[in-house]
Amino acid sequence: MIEVWNFFAEPFAYDFMQRALLVAVLVGAVSAALSCFLVLKGWSLMGDAISHAVLPGIVIAFVLGLPLAIGAFAAGLFSAVATGYLKANSRVKEDTVMGIVFSGMFGLGLVLFTRVETDQHLSHILFGNMLGVTPGDLIETAIVAGGTLLVVLAKRRDLLLYCFDPQHARVVGLPVGLLHYGLLVLLSLTIVASLKAVGIILVVAMLIAPGAIAFLLTKTFSRMLVVAMAVAIGSSVLGTFISFHIDAATGPSIVLIQTAVFLLALFFAPGTGLLMRRGAADAPLPAAAKGGPRPMFGRLSLPRAEAGK
């Protein structure tokens, strides 16, 4: 019992761990909330594209003496708008356009990074450096993540209806174009908030895994949000503790925990897990249930109250 207490209590003796845990909670909360919409919308690749595209913006911001977050946000927003423009004005499909845009932006960022003399370490940009977060970084992350989270929660019903059925959202009078680009802006801001914590590459996992796990475990969107945030915050905090004790990188530790939780949900989720479904299929049905329709698993209900009605 004492060892368990020391496992959680010892890191709090260090200021850098206190900041790291606060950043873990902030990043976990905002990435989980947005993750639910990205999973429902099928925009996982969009998160990947924007996260890679922020690198040239970071380098240019450093050269101009601007905050790195401003450069990252501008580059991420540019890649999102460029993707939408190319998709609307060419015969190329959206996933192909995203692959071209984000790989081109990432390549440009790497070239610029190698040509500019800087004290920034590339691995910290790619994989994050949560244990090296400064008080200024903490304040910046709190402002960006907190503001983004408030907007997501305030407009969750409109965003939910847009993600489920854009045509219906247009019919009921919602500004679909504004919601589309608003979601892209929120995605860019979330990536900016997570940049110093988990880096360009690993932020993709933070934007996908919590929503995917919650989707497997719940059937209503309100519960999906709660489960995703609990999983993201819990894995972020636990990963930070583990990385401290085993002297490992914090971002990868968090991602590994989220991957493990996803696998557990995939196989053992009540009613929907692969192993649970196999066991239910092998069990004999009651006489009253024979011949009746089997339930559809993995469907997320959309109550009227949650659809912006």
C-alpha positions in Angstrom: 0.0 0.0 0.0 2.9 2.3 0.8 4.5 1.6 -2.5 1.3 2.6 -4.4 1.1 5.8 -2.4 4.7 6.7 -3.2 4.1 5.9 -6.9 1.5 8.8 -7.0 2.9 11.1 -4.3 6.6 11.2 -5.2 6.2 13.1 -8.5 4.3 15.9 -6.8 7.5 16.9 -5.0 8.8 18.3 -8.3 7.5 21.5 -9.9 8.0 20.2 -13.4 5.8 17.2 -12.6 3.1 19.4 -11.3 3.1 21.4 -14.5 3.2 18.2 -16.6 0.2 16.7 -14.8 -1.8 19.9 -15.3 -0.9 20.0 -19.0 -1.9 16.3 -19.2 -5.4 17.1 -17.8 -5.9 20.0 -20.1 -4.7 18.3 -23.3 -6.6 15.1 -22.4 -9.9 17.0 -21.9 -9.8 19.1 -25.0 -8.5 16.3 -27.3 -11.1 13.9 -26.0 -14.0 16.3 -26.6 -13.0 17.0 -30.2 -12.1 13.3 -30.7 -15.8 12.4 -30.4 -16.7 14.6 -33.3 -13.8 13.5 -35.5 -14.7 9.9 -35.0 -18.3 10.5 -35.9 -17.4 12.7 -38.9 -14.8 10.3 -40.2 -12.1 13.0 -40.0 -9.3 11.0 -38.4 -7.1 11.6 -41.4 -7.8 15.3 -41.3 -6.3 15.4 -37.8 -3.3 13.6 -39.1 -3.0 16.0 -42.0 -3.2 19.2 -39.9 -0.9 17.9 -37.2 1.9 17.3 -39.7 1.2 20.5 -41.6 2.0 22.7 -38.6 5.7 22.1 -38.8 6.6 24.8 -41.4 4.5 27.3 -39.4 6.5 26.6 -36.3 9.8 27.2 -38.1 8.6 30.4 -39.8 7.3 31.7 -36.5 10.6 31.0 -34.9 12.5 32.9 -37.6 10.1 35.9 -37.3 10.3 35.9 -33.6 6.6 35.1 -33.1 5.1 32.7 -30.6 5.3 29.2 -32.0 1.6 28.6 -31.3 0.7 31.4 -33.8 2.8 29.8 -36.6 1.4 26.4 -35.9 -2.2 27.6 -35.9 -1.7 29.6 -39.1 -0.1 26.6 -40.9 -2.7 24.2 -39.7 -5.6 26.4 -40.8 -3.9 27.0 -44.2 -3.6 23.2 -44.8 -7.3 22.7 -43.8 -8.5 25.5 -46.1 -6.2 24.3 -48.9 -7.6 20.8 -48.6 -11.2 22.0 -48.9 -10.4 24.2 -51.9 -8.6 21.5 -53.8 -11.3 19.0 -53.1 -14.0 21.4 -54.3 -12.1 22.4 -57.5 -10.6 19.1 -58.7 -11.6 15.5 -59.4 -9.3 14.2 -56.7 -10.9 12.6 -53.6 -10.6 14.2 -50.2 -8.3 11.6 -48.7 -5.9 11.9 -51.6 -5.9 15.7 -51.3 -5.2 15.5 -47.6 -2.3 13.1 -48.1 -0.7 15.4 -50.7 -1.2 18.5 -48.6 0.0 17.2 -45.3 3.0 15.4 -46.8 4.0 18.5 -48.8 3.7 20.7 -45.8 5.6 18.3 -43.5 8.4 18.0 -46.1 8.6 21.8 -46.4 8.8 22.0 -42.6 11.6 19.5 -42.4 13.6 21.4 -45.2 13.1 24.7 -43.4 14.1 23.2 -40.1 17.4 21.8 -41.4 18.2 25.2 -43.0 17.5 27.4 -39.9 19.8 27.5 -37.0 17.7 27.0 -33.8 18.1 25.7 -30.3 14.8 23.8 -30.7 15.3 20.1 -30.7 13.4 18.3 -33.5 12.4 15.4 -31.3 10.6 17.7 -28.9 8.5 19.1 -31.7 7.8 15.7 -33.2 7.1 13.8 -30.0 6.5 16.5 -27.4 8.3 17.3 -24.1 5.7 17.3 -21.4 8.2 17.1 -18.6 9.9 20.2 -20.0 6.8 22.4 -19.9 7.6 25.9 -18.5 5.1 28.1 -16.5 4.6 30.2 -19.7 3.9 27.0 -21.7 1.3 26.0 -19.1 -0.5 29.3 -19.2 -0.5 29.2 -23.0 -1.9 25.7 -23.1 -4.5 26.5 -20.5 -5.8 29.5 -22.5 -5.9 27.7 -25.8 -7.2 24.4 -24.5 -9.7 26.0 -22.1 -11.1 28.3 -24.7 -11.4 25.5 -27.3 -13.0 23.2 -24.9 -15.6 25.8 -23.9 -16.5 26.4 -27.5 -16.8 22.7 -28.3 -19.1 22.1 -25.3 -21.2 25.2 -26.0 -21.8 24.2 -29.7 -21.8 20.5 -29.2 -25.4 20.0 -30.4 -24.9 21.9 -33.6 -21.6 20.1 -34.3 -23.2 16.8 -33.5 -26.0 17.2 -36.0 -23.5 18.5 -38.6 -21.3 15.4 -38.1 -24.2 13.0 -38.3 -26.1 14.5 -41.2 -24.9 17.7 -42.9 -27.9 17.8 -45.2 -30.4 17.7 -42.3 -28.4 20.4 -40.5 -28.7 22.6 -43.6 -32.5 21.9 -43.8 -33.1 23.0 -40.2 -31.2 26.2 -40.8 -27.8 25.6 -39.3 -24.8 27.4 -41.0 -23.1 24.2 -42.3 -20.2 26.1 -43.9 -19.5 27.9 -40.7 -19.7 24.7 -38.7 -17.4 23.0 -41.2 -14.6 25.6 -41.0 -15.3 26.2 -37.3 -14.6 22.5 -36.6 -11.3 22.8 -38.6 -10.4 25.9 -36.5 -11.1 24.0 -33.3 -9.0 21.1 -34.6 -6.1 23.4 -35.3 -6.4 25.0 -31.9 -6.4 21.6 -30.2 -3.3 20.5 -32.1 -1.6 23.8 -31.0 -2.6 23.2 -27.4 -1.2 19.6 -27.5 1.9 20.4 -29.4 4.3 20.9 -26.5 2.8 18.0 -24.6 2.7 15.1 -27.1 4.2 16.6 -30.3 3.2 16.7 -33.9 3.1 13.0 -34.5 1.5 11.6 -31.3 -1.2 14.2 -31.2 -3.0 12.2 -33.8 -3.5 9.3 -31.3 -4.9 11.8 -28.8 -7.4 13.0 -31.3 -8.6 9.5 -32.3 -8.3 7.0 -29.5 -10.5 8.5 -26.8 -13.5 9.0 -29.2 -13.0 5.5 -30.7 -12.9 3.9 -27.2 -16.0 5.8 -26.1 -17.8 4.9 -29.3 -17.3 1.2 -28.5 -18.5 1.6 -24.9 -21.5 3.8 -25.2 -24.6 4.4 -27.3 -25.5 8.0 -26.6 -23.4 11.0 -27.5 -23.5 12.6 -24.0 -22.1 9.4 -22.5 -19.6 9.2 -25.3 -18.2 12.7 -24.3 -18.0 11.7 -20.6 -16.2 8.4 -21.3 -13.8 9.9 -23.8 -12.8 12.6 -21.5 -12.4 10.2 -18.6 -10.2 7.8 -20.7 -8.1 10.7 -22.1 -7.5 12.4 -18.8 -6.9 9.1 -16.9 -4.5 7.8 -19.5 -2.6 11.1 -19.8 -2.2 11.3 -16.0 -1.2 7.7 -15.6 1.2 7.8 -18.6 2.9 10.9 -17.0 3.3 9.0 -13.7 4.7 5.9 -15.4 7.1 7.9 -17.6 8.5 9.6 -14.5 9.2 6.3 -12.7 10.6 4.4 -15.6 12.4 7.4 -17.2 10.6 7.1 -20.5 9.1 9.6 -22.9 5.8 10.9 -21.7 3.9 11.2 -25.0 4.6 7.7 -26.2 3.7 6.3 -22.7 0.3 8.0 -22.9 -0.4 6.7 -26.4 0.5 3.2 -25.4 -2.0 3.3 -22.5 -4.7 4.6 -24.8 -3.9 1.8 -27.3 -4.2 -0.8 -24.5 -7.5 0.6 -23.4 -8.8 0.6 -27.0 -7.9 -3.1 -27.3 -9.6 -3.9 -24.1 -12.8 -2.1 -25.3 -12.6 -3.7 -28.7 -12.6 -7.2 -27.2 -14.4 -6.9 -23.9 -16.9 -4.0 -24.2 -20.3 -5.2 -22.8 -22.5 -6.4 -25.6 -20.3 -5.0 -28.4 -16.8 -6.5 -27.7 -15.6 -9.1 -30.2 -15.2 -11.8 -27.5 -18.5 -10.8 -25.8 -20.4 -11.0 -29.0 -18.9 -14.4 -29.8 -20.0 -15.6 -26.4 -23.5 -14.2 -26.8 -23.8 -15.9 -30.2 -22.8 -19.3 -28.8 -25.3 -19.0 -26.0 -28.8 -20.5 -26.6 -31.5 -17.9 -27.2 -34.7 -17.9 -25.0 -37.7 -19.3 -26.7 -39.3 -15.9 -26.9 -36.3 -14.4 -28.6 -35.9 -17.1 -31.2 -36.6 -15.8 -34.7 -36.6 -12.2 -33.5 -34.4 -9.5 -34.9 -30.9 -9.4 -33.4 -29.7 -6.0 -32.0 -27.4 -3.9 -34.0 -24.1 -3.2 -32.2 -22.0 -0.2 -32.5 -24.8 2.2 -33.3 -24.8 5.5 -31.6 -28.3 6.9 -31.0 -29.0 10.6 -31.7 -31.7 11.8 -29.3 -33.7 14.8 -30.4 -32.4 16.8 -27.4 -28.8 16.2 -28.6 -29.4 17.1 -32.3 -29.8 20.8 -31.9 -33.6 20.5 -31.8 
